[in-house]
Amino acid sequence: MPRVGVLIPHYCAEEYLAEAVESVLRQDCRDLEVHVADDASPTERWLSVLAPLRRDPRLILWRSNRNVGPYRIKNVLLARTDTPVIALQDADDRSHPQRLSRQLGFMDATGADLVGCWTRYINPEGRVYSIGPVLPNINFWLRVGLPTTIRHPTAIMRRSIFEVLRGFDGSTKFGADQEFILRAAYLHKLRNLARPLYDLRQTGGSLSRSEATGMRSEARQRYWARYRAEEQLRRQTTDRARLLELLVPPENDLEFALERVD
């Protein structure tokens, strides 16, 4: 199996961070780099909760000197790892021990460039209360206008995707996960594996559920309006060169330093 680089940006996620990271380190797919990047949390408690795991050489820690959001951090991390496969993991969630191996096997069997999976929804205490199935053929359902086709943190991706897409929208702290999927669907094969291999924790503190940046917030509505307009431009173009230009997102618009923690 190819080596996998797992990206875990976090901000003030100390309550669940160790559980999330440990769930990745315990994968039966052992050939990993696990990149945990702190987004300028106000305390160093995140280092304390990860201390028991730091003996594992696959765990690599980073610290940002300012709070810039997960997508800008992911863009920098993408440039600092050369693994053939990139996987995502949110800092308050859990991965099933066979998540990556099963997704890699499915990727190989189907020729997909990106593979998601079903989720189990868990409460803040970690108790499962629901299963979240997703449709298998992401490309098809995006073409017919279905807005939600994948739980973004479940994704694993071939690095070759980023040769075209370059990275995530570097101009925002929120909302760029679905925007990334919309761009990827133009030239890449996207699929979901019909197995619940990822536990999605429902808390009130995440960007997608907070009052200021949640799904119904004014800020998120403005962002969605912008990327819907960009999507309309891509759908209307018949020139491949122009399409390739439109698939490249804004670069990181904030200067920051992401330094490795030894």
Salt bridges, closest charged atoms under 4 A:
GLU19 OE2 - ARG94 NH1 3.08
GLU19 OE1 - ARG201 NH2 2.64
GLU22 OE2 - ARG26 NH2 2.69
ASP31 OD1 - ARG3 NH1 2.21
GLU33 OE2 - ARG3 NE 3.35
GLU33 OE1 - HIS35 NE2 2.92
ASP38 OD1 - HIS10 NE2 2.98
GLU44 OE2 - ARG63 NH2 2.75
ASP56 OD2 - ARG58 NH2 2.79
ASP113 OD1 - ARG158 NE 3.75
ASP113 OD2 - HIS188 ND1 3.80
ASP169 OD2 - ARG226 NH2 2.43
GLU179 OE2 - ARG183 NE 2.87
ASP199 OD2 - ARG94 NH2 2.82
ASP199 OD1 - ARG120 NE 2.74
GLU218 OE2 - ARG222 NH1 3.08
GLU230 OE2 - ARG226 NE 3.30
GLU231 OE1 - ARG234 NH2 3.12
GLU231 OE2 - ARG235 NE 3.27
GLU245 OE1 - ARG242 NH1 3.11
ASP253 OD1 - ARG72 NE 2.87
